[in-house]
Amino acid sequence: MKELGQEKVLFSKVRERFLGALQERERNGQRVDASPSSVASNWSDITINQIHTIIDNPINALSNIIERDIVAQTIGFKPTLLSQWSEQVHDELQQYAERELAAYYQEPNRTWSLRGALQHIMDGYLQAKTEQFKGHQLGNMVRRTISNEISSFSFIHKQLKVQGSVGQGNWANIPWIAIMDNRVTTTTQRGEYIVYLFAEDMSAVYLTFMQGVTIPLRDYGKVEGYKYLREKVEQLRQQLPLTGMNKDDNIHLTSGGLGYDYQVSTAAYYRYERDQLPDDEQLMADLQNVVDNYKQYVEGQMNQEHVPHDETEHEQENMEAPLVVADELQRIQTYIHQKGFSYPEHLIENFYLSLKTKPFVILAGVSGTGKTKLVKLFAEALGAIASNQQFTLIPVRPDWSDPSDLLGYKDLSGTFRAGPLALVLEEALKPENRRKPYFVCLDEMNLARVEHYFSDVLSVLETQEWRGSRIVTTRLLQPGMLSQEEDRARFSDLHIPDNVYLIGTVNMDETTHPFSKKVLDRANTIEFNYIALDQYPFLEEEDEGLSMYPVSNGFLRSEYLQLVDVYHEQRELVEKVTEKLVRINQILEPIHAHIGFRIRDAVCFYMIYNEQFGLMSEDEAFDHQLLQKLLPRIQGSSMSIKRALLLLMKEALGTNFSIDEHMEDASPLYLRQDWSEARYPRSARKLGFMLGRLEEDGFTSYWLS
C-alpha cells in the first residue's frame, strides 16, 4: 500500500494480487494451498469474484491493524497506526511478511514423527495454557499438522476423517485428536470413533476406542446416559478382539467433568506415559491395530444396518466446519452471481447463520430489491426447487385472518382441506425426505396481520425439543380438525420438523401491517434498504460445472436449542456476548424495548456458529445481530427514545461523546456519510437514519424506509 502512494487501495486490487500469486505458484509447479474443491480443482480456474471467503480469513486475522470500508470497497492500515509508522517500519513489515510467506511454503518435513508430536504436546501444553489461545503454535499443530500427517498414513482410508482440538475460544483441559469413520459418525458428540486423549496434567496420553458422550447424555440425562454408555462399552468389548488393548475402566484423565465422561465411554485403550513413550514403529502398530478393530466394527454395523443413514451424516461436528461451510457458502454465492444477481458483502453468510440459528427469517426492504429471489436462488443452489417440492412460494393474501388459510380447514362434509404449509410439512416428514431441506417462502408476509394467520406456527416453533437425534415440535392441528380416519392417518402427527425453513419477505408501506414483538423475538430480520444500482451482472464465461448441488439437512439444521447445550464448550464466548447484551439491555429497558432469554440465546447461537465456521469477525457478526434482533424493537417519539438511540449510537460507533449535547441536535451524528470507522457500521448507519427521522418527523421506527 505504501509503494502505491495511497493509504487505502481498492479491495478488488488486493483480490487480484492475492489470486495472481496463488495462480503463479501453481503455474510454476511450486507448493501452493489446495484450491477450494467446491469452487474449482485448480487456482487457474478460479475467478476474482470467487475468492471472497478465502481472502476474508487472513484479513479477519489482521483486523487489529487493517480495516475495510464496506461502502467504498477499500482496504488499508488503520490511520492511527499509519500516522505513527516511519519508512523503516514499512520496510520491516514488508520483510517480515516475505519471511513468513517463504517459511510457510517450505517443503514439508517428511521425517515427521508421531512420537515427537505427542511428546511435544505433553511437554508444552500446560505452559501453552498460560498463553494467548488465538493463533498459538501448539493449537495449529494439533488442529492442522498432526491431523494432516495422520491422514496421510497408508492405513487411514478415505472414509476416515482426522480432527484435532485444543478447545474453542480457550484452552481445553483435555486436548484430543480423533479419527472418525463417516459411515457411523462425523462428530465427536455421538457414535463410535478412535481418539488420542491427553490427561489433564499431561502425565500420559491414551489411544482409545470410544463413543461420543454429548448427545447420549443430552438425550437420556446423566444417570440414564451413563448407564447407556456403560452398556455400549460392554457390547463393544464382546464384539471385537481388541487384542493387546486394555479393556478396563482404569484410565485417569481428570477427576470429574468431561474427563469422567470420557472414562465411562471408553471401550479399550493403550496408555502411554509421558516419560516412557514407545518409538514410532510401536505407536504406528498400535494405531493400525485400533483402526483394524474400528473397521471391523463399522463394517459389522453396515451389514446389520443398525445405523440409519439419516442419523449418521446429518449431524455436523461443531469444530469440523470452518472450511466445509465457508466453501459451500462461496459456491452458493458464485451460483447466485452466475444467475445474474449480486448481494451485499456477507449477506449470504448472514442469511445462512440466521437460518441455522432459528428456522424462521424475515427479509425486509423496499420492493424490487431481490428478497424473494434470494430465497429461491439460495434454495436452488442447495438442490431445493419447486419441481421436487423442496421449495414452495406461498403468496400471502390481505384477507388472511386465521391459521386456516395457511394450515387448512375442515369443510362442511367434515373432510380436512390441507393448506399450503400443511402439504409442505407432510412431504418433509416422510422418512425418505428427512435428510432434505425444505424451504417455504411467505411472499409479502405482512399484507395480512402476521399475528393472526401465523400465530399457531409461532407458538409451535417455541416447543422445539430433542427427540433422539432429531428436533421436533408439538402437533400443529387440534384433534377436532381431523374427524375422518383418512385425515387422522395423514395429518394427526403433523408438526414442524427440523428440515423445514420458513422465510418471510416483507415490504413496509401503506398497504402492509407492522410486526409485534412476539414475531420479532422469533426471527432474524435482514434488511434490504441500501441498494447499489451500479451493480451489474457478471460477464465472465459461466462455469458449466457449477450447478445445483443437493446437500444434507445437517448443513442448515440447528445444533442447539437451549444455552445449556453449548455453554460448557463455549463459555467464554457466551459470557462475552452476554455482557454486551446486558449493556444494551440497560439502554433499552427505560423505553420498554429490552430483550429476554429467547433473544439472548439466539444471539449467542448465531455468534457461536459464526466463530465455528469462520465466516465473519466477531464485531461484524455482532453488528448483524444488533441490527437484526434488537433495533427492530425500537419505535416512538419521546425524548427517552432519542436518548436510547444516542446511547446505542455510542455503542455502535465505539467512541465517546456527550449525550446531553446531542439531545437538542443530533445532526452531526446522522448526517455523516462514512460509517466505516464505526465498531458496528451497519447498526450505526441504521441508528443515524432513525435519529434523523425522529428529529425531522417527530417519530421514528426501524421499519420506516
N, C-alpha and C positions, 0 to 999 in steps of 0.2 A: 504494500500500500504506500510505503514511503517513497519507493522509486517511481511510482506513478504520479507523485506530487499531489496526492489527494488524501484527505483524512478518511474519506469513505469511498468505496467503489460499488458499482452495481453488483448485486448478488449473482446475476447471470454470468458476469465475467469470472467470478470465483468458481462457479459451477463448471464453466468451460475449462479452466485450468486444472481443476480437480479431476474431471473426467479425462482430459487430454493426457495428464500424467499417467493415469492408470492404463489408458489405451497404448501409450508409447511403450511402457514396460512390457505390456502383453505382446506388442509387435516385435520387440527386441528379444523376446524369449526370456526376459528376466522374471524373477519371482514377483508375484503380484497376488493380492487377495482375490479369492473367487468371486465372480460376479453373482448377484442375487439370482438364484435359479428360477424364481417366479417371474423374472423380467426377461432375462436372456442368458444364454450359456456362455457368452463372451462379452468382454467390455466393448469390443468393436461394434457390437450390435445394439448397444445401449445409447440412447439419446440424452441430451442435457435435461430434457423435461422428465426423465425417468429416474433421476437420482436424488430427488428431494429428501427422502427418508434417509438415504445412505449418508449424505453430507450433513444432515441435521445432527447426527450423533457426535462427531468431533466438534461441531460448533457449539452444541449444548455443553460439552465438557469444558469449553473455554469461555463460558458465559460470564465468568468473573472479570475478564479483560476485554471481551468482544461483545458488541451489541449490534442488533439488526433493527433496521427501520422497516417495519412490515408494510407500511403505506408506500414509502418511496422505493422499497425493494433494494436497499443498500446495506452494506456491512462495513464495519470498521472498528478500530480500537476505541475504547471509551475515551471521550475527550479529556476527562480528568486525569487519565494516565498519560495520554498522548502529550499533553501540555508539560508533563514533568520529565519526559524522556529526551535524552540527548541523542545525537547521531551515533554515539558509541553504543548506547543501549539498543538502538535499532539494529546495529551490526551484530551485537551479541545475540539478540533474539533470533536473527536470521541464521547465524552459525549454529546455535543450539538446535533449531528446528531441522537443519540439514543433517546434524549429527544423529539426532533421534530417528530421522527417516532412514538414514543409512543403517543404523543398528536394527531397526525394525525389519528391514528387508534382507538382513544377513541370512544365508542359508541355514536351515535348522541343523542342530547337532544330532546326528543320527546315532550317537553313542548314548542316547538318553537312558537313564537308569530308573526303574520303578523303585528300587530300594532307596536310591538317592532322593527321589521326590518325596517318599513317605517320611524319610529321616528329616528332610528339610522342613516339612510341615510340623513334625513333633518338636523339633529344636526351636522353631521360630514363632509358633502360633501364639503362645502366651505373651510374648513381647509384642507381637503384632496387635493383640487385643488392646494394648495401651496406646496405640497409634491411630491415626485417622483411617477410617474404614474405606472411604471412597478412593478408588484408584490404587489401592495398596497392591504391591507386587505379589504378595502371598495369595491374595484373593484372585488376582488374574491367573496365577499359576494353577490354583485348584479348579477354577471355572473353565479355563481355556487350555492351557498347556497340557496338564495331566489328562484331561478328558480327550483331547485330540490324539495324544500319544497312545492311550489305551485303545481308542477306536481303531488305531492302525494295526493292532495285534492280529495275527493271522486267524486266530480262533474267535475273534469278535465279528460275527456275521452281520449282514446288512440290516437285520431286524432288531439288532441291539443298539440302544441309544445310551451313550455315556454322558453323565451330567454331574458336575461338582458344585458344591455350595459351601460358602463360609458365612451365610446369613444374608438378610435383605435389609439394607439400611444401617445395620450394626452387626457386630461380630456374634456369630452363633456360639453357644457353649460347646456344641458337638458338630464340627465340620464333617462333611461326608462326600463320598464320590460313589454314585450309583450307576448300575448297569441294568437297563430295563428292556425287556422284550415287548415290542409294541403290540403283540398279539394278546397279551394279558394286562398290560398297563403302560401308560405313558406318564404316570405321575407317581411320586413317592408317597402320595397320600392314601393310596389303596393298591391292592393287588400284590403280587409277589415279585421280588427283584433281588439282585445282588448289590451289596453296598459295603464300602470301606467306612467304618465308623471310628472316629478318633475319641479316645477317652478325654473327659473334660480337663483333666490335669496333664494330658499329653504323655502319660506314662506308657501307653500302649495304643495300638490300632488293631481293630477287629475286621477281618474279612468275613462277611456274614451272608447267609441266605435267609432273607426275612420278608416280612409283609408290611405294607403301609398301615399306619395306625390312625391317621387323622379322620378319615371317613367312617371306619367302623366305630370309633369312639363317639363321633358326632351322631351317628345313626342309632346306636344302642345305648349310649350313656356309658360312664366309666365302668360301673360294676359289670353290666352285661357285655360291654365291649371287651374288657379284659378276659372275660370268660370265653368269648368268641375267638379272640386271638390265640389263647392257650389251646383251645380245641383244634384250631387250624394248624398250630405248630405240631401237635401230636400226629395229625394226619400226614403232614409233610415228612416227618421222621419215619413214619411207617411206609410211605410210598416210595421213598428214594434211598439209594445206598448211602450217599453222603460219606463215602469212605475216607477215613483219615481225619474227619472233622469232629469237633466237639459237639455233642448233642445234649447239652445240659443248660441250666439257667445261670451258670457261674460266670457271668460276664459283668464287668464293672465299668460302666460309663460315667454314671453320676448317681447320687443318692435318691433323686426324685425327678419330677417334671418329665420332660420329653425323653430324657435318658432312660428312665424307668420304662416308659412306653416302648422304647426300642428293645429293652431287655426281654419283656414278656412276649414280644412278637418275633423273636429270632428262632429259627428252626435249627440252624447249625452254624458253626463259626470256626475260624482259625484266630488265635490270639498271637500277636507279635509284640514283644516288649521293646521299648524304645532303644534300650542298650544292647539288645540281642536280635536285631533284625536279621533274618536269613539273607542269603545272597539272591541276586536277581533270578538265577535259574530256579531256585526253590519257590520264590514268590510267584514266578510265572507258572510253574507247575501247579501250585495251589489254586491260582486263579482259574487255570484251564479246567481243573477238577470241578470247581464250583460252577463254571459255565456249562460243563457237560451235564451236571446234575440239573441245572436250570433248564437246559434244552430238553432233557428227558421229561421234566415236569410240564413244560409248556406244550410239548407235543402230545402228552397224555391228555392235557386239558382240551386241546383242539380236537383230538379224536373222540373224546367223550362229549364234546360240545357243552361243557359245563359253564362256559363263559359267553353270554350273548355278545355278539359283535358290537351292538349299540351301547353296551355298558363298559367297553374297554377302550374305545377310541374317543368318545365324546368328551372325556374329562381331560383338559389340558393342564399340565402342571404349571403352577404359578410361576415357577422360576425357569421354565423351559422356553418362554415365548419371545424374548426380545427380537431375535432375527426372524422367526417364523411370522409373527403378527405384522411386524414392520414391512416385511417383504410382501405379504398378502395385501396390505393396505396400499402399498405402492403399485401393485398390479391392478387393484381396483381403480386407483387414481388414474393410471395410464389408460385403462379401459374406458373410463368416462371421458378423458381428454380425446381419445380417438373417435368417440361418438360425437365430438364437436362441442363439448361443454367444459367449462372451466369454473372452478370454485375457489374461494379464498384459501390461503395457506392454512393448513392444519384443520380445515373443515371436515375432511373425510375422517381423520383421526378422532376429531371431537365427536362426530356422529357415531363412530364405532364405539368409543368409550361410553357414550351416553346410552346406547343400546345394551352394552354389556352390563352397565350399572343397573338399569331398570328397563324392562321391555316396553316402555311407553315414552315416546319422544314427541315433542311439538316443534314443528318448523314454522316460524312466524316471519312475516315480512310483506312488503308490497307485492301486488300481483305481477306475475311475469318474471320473477327472479330465479325460477328453476327449482322451487321447493319439491313439487310433485315429481319432476324429472330426476331429482337427486335420489329419491326413494326408489323409483323404478330402475334407474341405472345401477345403483348400489346393489339392489336385489339381483338384477340381471347378471352382474359380474360374478355373483355367487351361485349362478345357475337357477335362480328363482324367477320364473316368468309366468305369465298368465296361462299359457298352454299347459304347463304341468301343475297348475293350481297352487304354486308356491308364492305367487304374487297376486294380490287382489286389490283392486281400486274400488272403494266404496264412496260415491259422491253423496255427501250429506245434504238433505233437503231442509229448507227452512221450517217445514211443518212437522218435523220430528219432535215429539213431546214426551215420549217414554221409551223404555228399553225394547219394547216390542218391535220398533222399526229396525233395530239392529239385530236382535236375537231371535225374534219370531213371536207368533201369537197362536192361540187356539181358535179355530174358526167355529162357526155355528154348528157344524157336524161333530165337533169335538176333536178334529184332527189338528195336530200341531203343524203349523206352516213355518218352517225354519227361515230365519232371517239370514242375510249375507254373512254375518260374523259367525253364526252358529254353523253354517256349512263349512267355513274355513276350519273352525275348531274340530269339527267331526273328521275332516280329512287329515288334519295334523295329528290327531290322536290315534290313527290307525297304526298298529305295530310296525308295519313296514315303512312308515314315514317318520318315526320318532327321531331319527338322526338328521332329518332335513329341516332347514329353517323355513318358516312361513312368514311372509310379510303382508301386513294389512295396512293400506294407506287410506285414511279417512280424509278425503279431499274436501277442503273448505269446511273444516270440522266445526267451526263456530257460527255457521249460518243458522243453526238451531242452538238452543241453550244446552251446552255440553253436560251440565249437571243433571239435566232432565233425562236425556236419552242414554247417557253413558254412565249413570250412577251405579248400576249393578256391576258393570265391568270394573270400575274404580274400586268398589268395595271388595270384590272378589280378588282383585290383584293383591290386596293387603293380607290375604290369607295364605300367601305362598309359604310352603314348608317343604322340608325334605321328606321324601318317601323312598327309602333305599337310596339309590344314586340319582334319583330324578326329583325335580321340583314340581309340585302340584299345587292346586288351589281347591277350595271347596266348590261344590257344584253351582253352576250358573242358573239353572232352571228349577223353579219350585215344582214339587211333585204334582200339584194341581194342574200344571200346564200340560202334563202328559197323561191323559186319561185312557189312551188306547195302547194296547200291548205292543203294537209295532213301533209306536213313538217312544215308549219306555225302553224298548230294546236298542233303539238308535241313540237316544239323547239323555237317558237317565243319568249317565256319568259325565255329561258334558261339563268340562272345566277348561281353564286356561293352562295348557301345558307349557313346558319350558322351551319349546321350539316355535312359539308364536310371538311376533314382534309387531306392536301397534304404533303407527306413526301418523300423527295428525298434522295437516297443513292448514294454516290459518292466515287470513288477512284481517287487519284491524281497520275497519271503516264504518260508515253509517249503516251498512247492511248486516253487520255482524254483532255478536254478543261478547262481552268481556268474560274473563275467566275468574272463577272463585279460587280462594287459596286451597280448597280441597283438591282442585285439579292441579294447580301449580306445584303443590307439595309432592305430587306423584310423578312429575315429569321433568326432564331436562328441556328447557325452551331455547332452541337455537334460532338466532335472529338473522334475517337476510335483508337488512335495510341498507347496507353500504354496498353500492354497486359501481363497478368499474366498467363503463360502457366501451372502453378502448381495449377490451379483451377480445381477441379474435380466435377463430378456430385454428387448430394446428394444421399446417400444410404439409407436414412431413409424410412420407410414404407410410401407409399403415402397415403395422407388423401383422402379417396374416396369422402368425402363430398365437397371437394374443386374443383369446376369446373367453366366453363364459367358462367358468371353472367351478363345478359344484363343490361345496365344502360341507364338512360335518357341522352339525349344530353346536358342537363344542367350541367352535371358533367364536361364536357370539354369546353363548349361554352364560348367565351369571354363575360365579363360583361361590358367592357369599350372599346370605340373606340377613344375617344379624352380625353386628360388630364382633360378637364373641367368636364367630367363625374364623376371624383373621387377626384378632387383637394380639394374640401371643406371638405370631410371626412378624407382625408389622407394628409393634407397639410404638416405636419411636416416631414413625410417620403419622400414625393415627393421632398421637398426642400433639404433634407439631401442627397438624391441620386443625385439630380441635381448639388449640389455643387461638388460632386466627379466627375461627368461627365464634368463639366466646367473645373476643374483642369486637367483632362486627355485630354480634347479637346485642351487646350493650348499647350500641348505636341505634339499633332497630327497635329495641324494646319500648322506648318512650313514644314511638309512633305506632305501636301495636303491629309491627311487621316482623317481629322476631320469629325465629325458627325453633323447631323441636327436634327430637331424636331422629325422626324419619329422614329429615334433610341432612342432619349431621352424618348419619350412617351412609347415605347416598353419596355425599361429597367425599367422604373417606374412601369408599369403594372406588370411585372414579379416580382419585389420586393414587390409590394402590395399583390399580390396573395400569395407569399411565406409567408409573415407575417400573412395574414388572416388564412391560412391553417396550420401554424406552422410546416413547413416541414424542414427548414434549418435555421441556424443562418444567421444574416444579412450579415456578411462577406463572408460566404460560398455562399450565393445566388449572391452577387455582383461579387465574383470570377468567377462564371459561366458566368455572363453577360459580364464581361471584356474579358473573353476568347472567347465567342461566338459571340459577337456583335461588338467589337472594334478591337481586334488583327487581325482578318481575313483581315482587310483593309490594312495591312502594308506589303509592299514588296519594294525591291530596293537594291542598292549597295553603296549609297553615305554615307559620314560621317554624314550627317544630319539624315539619317535613324538610324545610330548607336547611335547618341546622343539621339534620341527619345526612342530607345529601352532601353538605360540605365536609362533615366528618368522614363520610365514606370516600369523598374525593381525596382527602388527606391520605387515607389508607391506600387508595389506588395509585396516587402519584408517588407515594413513598417519600414525600417531602413534608416539611413543617411550615405551616402558615397560620396566620391569625384567623380564627373562625369569625370572631366578632367584627373584624374589619371587612369581611366579605358578606356579612348579613344584609347590608344595605345594597351593595353592588358586587355581584359575583362575576361580572362580565370578563375580568382579566383571566378567570379560570376557563370559562366555557367558550370564549372567542379564540382561544389558541388553536392553531392549525396542526401543530406537531405533537402527537401523543407518544412518540417512540421512546422518550426518556422515562415514561411512567413505569412504575413497577408492574401495574396491570393495565396496559394500554387500551384494551378493548373496553374494560369496565370504566376507565377514566373518560373515554370518549362518550360512552353512553351517559355517564353521570353529568358530563358537560352539557349534553343535549337536554337532559331532564332539568338541569338548573336553568338553562336558557328558556325553556318553555314555562317554567314557574315564574320567572321574572317578567317575561313578555306577556303571558296569557293569564297569570294568576292561578294556574292549575298545572299539575304535571302528572305524568304516568309513564311507566316503562313502555306502555303499549301505544302511545301516540307516535305516529310516523311522520 
